[in-house]
Amino acid sequence: MTYYMKPPRGNIALHTLHKCVQQRFEFLLSIENGEINIPKNFEYLNDGTSLDRAGHFVLRLLSLSCYNFKIFVLKAETNLFVNRLTALNYKQITNVLKILYKHVKEIIQLSPNISVEFIQFLSTVKHVCKIMIKQETAIHTFRETHPESCSHYNIHVPFRMCLPLVQKREVELKSGKCIVPCGKWKHLLTILFHLHLEFGMKHIESRGCLHKALNDPRLHQLAQDLGRRFNDNISQVTGARMTAQDVNSQSIYFPPCMAHLYKVLQSRHRLTHEARRQFTLFLKDAGMPVEEALNFWSTEYSQPSPECGSGCTHSWQKDAHRYRYSIRHMYGLEGGRYTYSVPSCSYIQKSNLTPLAEGGCPFQHFDYTSMISTFPSQLLNDKFTMNKILHLKASNKPQEACHLLHRFQRDLIHAMKTSPNVVTPNQVLYARSNSLTIFVNPVQYYLSLTSPQQDMNDTNENNN
């Protein structure tokens, strides 16, 4: 039941680090799906070892590439903590708490610039450890037969440090503090572990280096692979899928780069090769099965092209075999059977476009007029956000500009759900939240706006 207060030190081979993270991710995924699959190379998950800590900290970082991925890691790591805590006897728990007490003391002494909120959290953990490591309380509390109803010993902690127990009315409140009986101490340790993960993630997000870290070439491909595997699991569990008929209604959630390609396709019924490849992979990773992809492209390419700026003279009627093979190839059903994925935002932004190219990042490759044409019409009335996006584009910060647009779209969607008639800039401003969703490819942009988990997040933010 390691608390992961301090990251591992020393060097680790890159391929070993990748295995640590991948093994941990698959194990957490199995816990989340209710079927714990013990991996063959369990040394990567041996509680408290340097490999275990390395896998945890890197996965925590990579989870910040997508809001839903972040929520999954928070929940799954907490479940892993509970499983580990349940398997320990009182001596083992005492030893872990002694190490935690030592680490917390070091952090408080050596980190003078940490926030008041985090200081309060660390002080609470230190106080809890000091009481729980006493031999008489540990022997009493952490034996297997100890009932949850027992209140022989109590700990007083600030109510904000155990809100789940307050919400369920399982503790008493006195002068702003919760009186936590010993029967609930394991629950308290779990809550504090979850809070620690949240603090750690907020710290990374606030440092201003998250984009750079996620695009580090040593981690970027790993982030892509885990993101794709996570999205595939969501589709399998929820049965989420996009049909050819869904594309038009779902296009309001598309990132501007893909919304632009869809707009071009609607007007010309053709795309250049690279643009068609990117849009096909985007639809595939967003949940479109290969049969629906074939239906979608056959419908578009069966229509005449009144304005074929791409120079494409092909049609489904005469080139169906070629297009079927190409689409099936991207789904891993032809050729080398390799499953391709949508390019990352970084790849799209760094692409060198030809004069006839139709793709690219609006914040990197488009002029101002073309860029603005990809925005929701409601954004044109929000002068503050518009000016900020224009400034970011002028400052050559396409990722920051796209994330700002994403935040506006998320708030706009929430405002439209609560007031489905006419949405004014003030309503969007009222719906605005302080949280920021990080994404590294167009599909994560789309899924973060359409996932049911996002609706829950919006509700929670409004309730807080």
C-alpha positions in Angstrom: 0.0 0.0 0.0 2.7 2.5 -1.0 1.6 6.1 -0.9 4.0 7.2 -3.6 5.0 10.4 -1.8 8.4 10.4 -3.4 9.3 9.5 -7.0 12.0 6.8 -7.6 15.7 7.9 -8.0 18.3 6.5 -10.4 18.3 5.4 -14.0 16.0 3.0 -15.8 16.2 1.7 -19.3 13.5 3.1 -21.6 12.2 -0.3 -22.7 12.0 -1.4 -19.1 10.1 1.8 -18.2 7.6 1.2 -21.0 7.0 -2.4 -19.8 6.5 -1.1 -16.2 3.8 1.4 -17.4 2.1 -1.0 -19.8 2.0 -3.8 -17.3 0.6 -1.5 -14.7 -2.0 -0.1 -17.1 -3.2 -3.5 -18.2 -3.4 -4.7 -14.5 -5.4 -1.6 -13.5 -7.7 -2.1 -16.5 -8.4 -5.6 -15.4 -9.3 -4.4 -11.9 -11.6 -1.8 -13.3 -13.3 -4.4 -15.5 -13.8 -6.7 -12.5 -11.5 -9.5 -13.5 -8.0 -9.3 -11.9 -5.5 -10.7 -14.3 -2.1 -11.3 -12.6 0.6 -10.5 -15.1 3.5 -12.9 -15.8 6.2 -10.3 -15.0 4.8 -9.4 -11.6 8.1 -7.7 -10.6 6.9 -4.5 -12.3 4.0 -4.4 -9.7 5.8 -5.6 -6.6 4.5 -3.1 -4.0 7.0 -0.3 -3.1 9.9 -1.4 -5.4 11.6 1.1 -7.7 9.9 -0.5 -10.8 6.5 -0.2 -9.1 7.1 3.4 -8.3 8.4 4.2 -11.7 5.3 2.7 -13.4 3.0 4.6 -11.0 4.6 8.0 -11.5 4.9 7.8 -15.3 1.3 6.4 -15.7 0.1 9.3 -13.4 1.8 11.7 -15.8 0.5 10.1 -19.0 -3.1 10.0 -17.6 -3.2 13.8 -17.8 -3.3 13.5 -21.6 -7.1 13.0 -21.3 -9.7 13.8 -18.6 -11.4 10.4 -18.8 -8.0 8.7 -18.6 -7.1 10.7 -15.6 -10.4 9.7 -13.8 -9.7 6.1 -14.6 -6.2 6.2 -13.2 -7.4 7.9 -10.0 -10.1 5.3 -9.5 -8.0 2.3 -10.5 -4.9 3.3 -8.5 -7.2 3.8 -5.4 -8.7 0.3 -5.9 -5.2 -1.2 -6.2 -4.4 0.6 -2.9 -7.5 -0.9 -1.2 -6.5 -4.4 -2.5 -3.0 -4.1 -1.1 -4.2 -2.6 2.2 -6.6 -5.5 2.7 -3.9 -8.1 2.2 -1.6 -6.7 5.0 -1.4 -7.5 8.7 -1.0 -4.9 11.4 2.8 -5.1 11.4 3.1 -4.5 7.7 0.6 -1.6 7.8 2.6 -0.1 10.7 5.8 -0.3 8.8 4.2 1.4 5.7 2.8 4.2 7.9 6.2 4.7 9.6 7.8 5.2 6.1 4.9 7.5 5.1 5.4 9.6 8.3 9.1 9.9 7.5 8.4 11.0 3.9 5.8 13.6 4.9 8.1 15.1 7.5 10.8 15.5 4.8 8.5 17.0 2.3 7.2 19.6 4.8 10.8 20.5 5.8 12.3 20.6 2.3 9.4 22.2 0.4 8.9 25.8 1.7 6.8 26.9 -1.3 4.0 24.4 -1.2 0.4 25.6 -1.0 -1.5 26.1 2.3 -4.0 23.5 1.2 -1.3 20.9 0.6 0.4 21.8 3.9 -2.9 21.1 5.6 -3.2 17.7 3.8 0.4 16.7 4.8 -0.1 17.8 8.4 -3.3 15.6 8.5 -1.4 12.6 7.1 1.4 13.2 9.6 -1.1 13.4 12.5 -2.9 10.2 11.3 0.3 8.2 11.0 1.5 9.3 14.4 -1.7 7.9 16.0 -2.0 4.8 13.9 1.6 3.6 14.3 1.2 3.2 18.1 1.4 -0.5 18.8 -1.7 -0.8 20.9 -3.9 1.1 18.4 -2.4 -0.8 15.4 -2.9 -4.2 17.0 -6.5 -3.3 17.8 -7.5 -1.6 14.5 -5.7 -3.6 11.8 -6.6 -7.1 12.8 -8.8 -9.0 10.3 -11.7 -9.4 12.7 -11.9 -5.7 13.6 -15.5 -4.5 13.0 -16.3 -1.3 11.1 -18.7 -0.3 13.9 -15.9 -0.1 16.5 -15.2 3.3 18.0 -12.7 2.4 20.7 -10.1 4.8 19.3 -10.8 8.1 17.4 -8.9 10.4 15.2 -9.8 14.1 14.6 -9.1 15.4 11.1 -10.3 18.5 9.1 -13.6 17.7 7.5 -12.3 18.5 4.0 -9.9 15.5 4.4 -12.6 12.9 4.6 -15.6 14.3 2.6 -16.7 10.8 1.4 -17.3 9.8 5.1 -19.1 13.1 5.8 -21.3 12.7 2.7 -22.4 9.2 3.9 -22.9 10.6 7.4 -20.5 7.9 8.8 -18.6 10.3 11.1 -19.4 13.0 13.6 -18.5 16.7 13.0 -17.2 19.0 15.8 -15.7 22.4 15.3 -14.9 21.8 11.6 -13.3 18.4 12.3 -14.4 14.9 11.7 -14.2 12.4 14.5 -13.2 9.2 12.7 -13.6 6.0 14.7 -11.1 3.2 14.4 -13.6 1.1 12.4 -13.3 3.6 9.6 -9.5 4.1 9.7 -8.9 1.9 6.6 -11.4 4.0 4.7 -9.6 7.2 5.9 -6.3 5.9 4.6 -7.9 5.2 1.2 -9.5 8.7 1.1 -6.1 10.3 1.9 -4.4 8.2 -0.8 -7.0 9.4 -3.3 -6.5 13.0 -2.2 -2.7 12.6 -2.5 -3.1 11.5 -6.2 -5.3 14.5 -6.9 -2.8 16.9 -5.3 0.0 15.3 -7.4 -1.9 15.6 -10.6 -2.9 19.3 -9.9 0.8 20.0 -9.2 1.9 18.7 -12.6 -0.9 20.5 -14.4 0.0 23.8 -12.7 3.7 23.7 -13.5 3.2 24.7 -17.2 5.4 21.9 -18.6 2.7 19.2 -19.2 2.5 19.7 -22.9 6.3 19.4 -23.2 6.4 16.3 -21.1 3.6 14.5 -23.0 5.3 15.3 -26.3 8.7 14.1 -25.2 9.7 11.5 -27.9 10.6 9.0 -25.2 7.0 9.1 -23.9 4.9 10.3 -26.8 4.4 6.9 -28.5 3.7 5.3 -25.1 1.0 7.9 -24.4 -0.5 7.3 -27.9 -0.6 3.5 -27.3 -2.1 3.7 -23.9 -4.7 6.3 -25.0 -5.8 4.1 -27.9 -6.0 1.0 -25.6 -8.0 3.0 -23.1 -10.4 4.3 -25.8 -10.8 0.7 -27.2 -11.7 -0.5 -23.7 -14.3 2.3 -23.3 -15.9 1.2 -26.6 -16.0 -2.4 -25.5 -17.5 -1.7 -22.1 -20.0 0.9 -23.1 -20.7 -0.4 -26.6 -20.1 3.1 -28.0 -19.9 3.2 -31.7 -20.3 5.8 -34.4 -22.3 5.0 -37.5 -22.1 6.7 -40.9 -25.3 8.5 -40.2 -23.9 9.8 -36.8 -21.1 11.8 -38.3 -23.1 14.9 -39.2 -24.7 15.2 -35.7 -21.4 14.4 -34.0 -19.4 16.9 -36.0 -20.2 19.7 -33.5 -17.8 17.9 -31.1 -15.0 17.5 -33.6 -11.8 19.3 -33.0 -11.2 22.2 -35.5 -8.7 20.2 -37.6 -11.2 17.4 -38.2 -14.2 19.7 -38.4 -12.5 21.5 -41.3 -11.8 18.2 -43.1 -15.5 17.2 -42.7 -16.6 20.6 -44.0 -14.4 20.3 -47.1 -15.7 16.7 -47.6 -19.3 17.9 -47.4 -18.7 20.6 -50.1 -16.5 18.6 -52.5 -17.3 14.9 -51.6 -13.5 14.3 -52.0 -10.4 14.8 -50.0 -6.7 14.5 -50.8 -5.0 11.3 -49.9 -3.4 12.4 -46.6 -6.5 14.3 -45.5 -8.7 11.2 -46.3 -6.3 9.0 -44.3 -6.4 11.3 -41.3 -10.1 11.6 -41.2 -10.6 7.9 -41.7 -8.3 7.1 -38.7 -10.1 9.8 -36.7 -13.5 8.2 -37.3 -12.1 4.7 -36.6 -10.5 5.7 -33.3 -13.7 7.6 -32.4 -15.7 4.3 -32.5 -16.7 3.8 -36.2 -16.5 0.1 -37.2 -15.0 -0.8 -40.6 -18.5 -1.6 -42.1 -19.7 1.8 -41.2 -16.5 3.4 -42.6 -17.1 1.7 -45.9 -20.7 3.0 -45.9 -19.6 6.5 -45.1 -17.0 6.8 -47.7 -19.0 5.0 -50.4 -21.8 7.6 -49.8 -19.4 10.5 -50.2 -17.4 9.2 -53.1 -20.5 8.1 -55.0 -21.5 11.7 -55.4 -20.2 14.0 -58.1 -17.7 16.6 -57.0 -18.7 20.0 -58.1 -15.6 21.7 -56.7 -12.8 19.2 -56.6 -10.0 21.4 -55.5 -8.0 18.4 -54.5 -7.7 17.4 -58.1 -9.2 14.0 -57.3 -11.1 12.4 -60.2 -11.8 9.1 -58.6 -15.2 7.8 -57.6 -16.6 4.9 -55.7 -18.3 3.5 -58.8 -15.0 2.9 -60.6 -12.5 2.7 -57.8 -14.4 0.9 -55.1 -11.9 -2.0 -54.8 -9.0 0.5 -54.2 -10.9 2.4 -51.5 -12.2 -0.7 -49.8 -8.6 -2.1 -49.6 -7.3 1.2 -48.3 -9.9 1.5 -45.5 -9.6 -2.1 -44.5 -5.8 -1.7 -44.4 -6.1 1.2 -41.9 -8.3 -1.0 -39.7 -5.6 -3.7 -39.7 -7.5 -6.1 -41.9 -5.3 -6.1 -45.0 -1.6 -6.0 -45.8 0.6 -6.3 -42.8 -2.4 -6.3 -40.5 -1.1 -3.3 -38.5 -3.8 -1.2 -36.8 -3.1 2.5 -37.5 -4.1 5.3 -35.3 -5.0 8.9 -35.8 -1.9 11.2 -35.9 -1.2 13.2 -32.8 -1.7 16.9 -32.5 2.1 17.4 -32.4 2.4 15.4 -35.7 -0.3 17.5 -37.4 1.2 20.8 -36.2 4.7 19.9 -37.5 3.5 18.7 -40.9 4.9 20.5 -43.9 1.8 21.0 -46.1 1.8 21.3 -49.9 -0.2 24.1 -51.6 -3.1 21.7 -52.3 -3.2 20.1 -48.9 -6.6 20.3 -47.1 -5.5 19.2 -43.6 -3.3 20.8 -41.0 -3.8 22.5 -37.7 -5.9 25.6 -38.0 -3.9 27.3 -35.3 -0.6 26.5 -37.1 -1.3 26.4 -40.8 -4.4 28.5 -41.5 -4.7 32.3 -41.9 -7.0 34.1 -39.5 -10.1 34.0 -41.7 -9.8 30.3 -42.4 -9.0 29.5 -38.7 -12.1 31.4 -37.5 -14.3 29.5 -40.0 -13.7 26.4 -37.9 -14.9 27.9 -34.7 -18.5 27.6 -33.2 -20.5 30.7 -34.1 -21.1 31.4 -30.4 -17.3 32.0 -30.0 -17.4 35.1 -32.2 -19.5 36.9 -29.6 -17.0 36.1 -26.8 -14.4 38.8 -27.5 -12.2 37.9 -24.5 -11.7 34.3 -25.5 -11.4 35.2 -29.2 -8.6 37.7 -28.5 -6.8 35.2 -26.3 -6.9 32.6 -29.0 -5.7 35.0 -31.6 -2.9 36.1 -29.3 -1.9 32.4 -28.8 -1.8 31.8 -32.5 0.3 34.9 -33.1 2.6 33.7 -30.4 3.0 30.3 -32.1 1.3 28.4 -29.4 -1.1 26.2 -31.3 -1.6 23.6 -28.5 -2.6 26.2 -26.0 -5.0 27.9 -28.4 -6.7 24.6 -29.2 -7.0 23.7 -25.5 -8.7 27.1 -25.0 -11.1 26.5 -27.8 -11.8 23.0 -26.3 -12.6 24.6 -23.0 -15.0 27.0 -24.6 -16.7 24.2 -26.5 -17.1 22.1 -23.3 -18.7 25.1 -21.5 -20.9 25.8 -24.5 -22.1 22.2 -24.6 -23.0 22.4 -20.9 -24.7 25.7 -21.3 -26.8 24.3 -24.2 -27.8 21.3 -22.1 -29.0 23.5 -19.3 -30.6 26.2 -21.5 -31.4 24.5 -24.9 -32.9 27.6 -26.4 -30.7 30.7 -27.2 -27.3 30.5 -25.5 -25.7 33.9 -24.8 -22.0 34.6 -24.0 -23.0 35.3 -20.4 -24.5 31.8 -20.1 -21.4 30.2 -21.5 -19.3 32.3 -19.0 -21.6 31.1 -16.2 -21.0 27.5 -17.1 -17.2 28.0 -17.3 -15.1 25.8 -15.1 -11.5 26.2 -13.9 -10.5 22.6 -14.9 -8.5 22.0 -18.0 -8.7 18.9 -20.2 -5.4 17.9 -21.7 -5.3 15.9 -24.9 -2.6 14.8 -27.3 -4.6 13.8 -30.4 -7.9 14.8 -32.1 -9.8 11.7 -30.8 -9.2 12.6 -27.2 -10.5 16.1 -27.9 -13.7 14.5 -29.3 -14.2 11.8 -26.6 -13.7 14.3 -23.7 -16.7 16.2 -25.0 -19.0 13.3 -25.7 -18.2 10.9 -22.9 -20.9 10.3 -20.2 -18.1 10.8 -17.6 -17.8 14.4 -18.8 -21.5 15.0 -18.0 -20.8 13.7 -14.5 -17.9 16.0 -14.2 -19.9 19.0 -15.2 -22.5 18.1 -12.6 -19.9 17.7 -9.9 -18.3 21.0 -10.7 -21.7 22.8 -10.4 -22.4 21.1 -7.1 -19.1 22.1 -5.5 
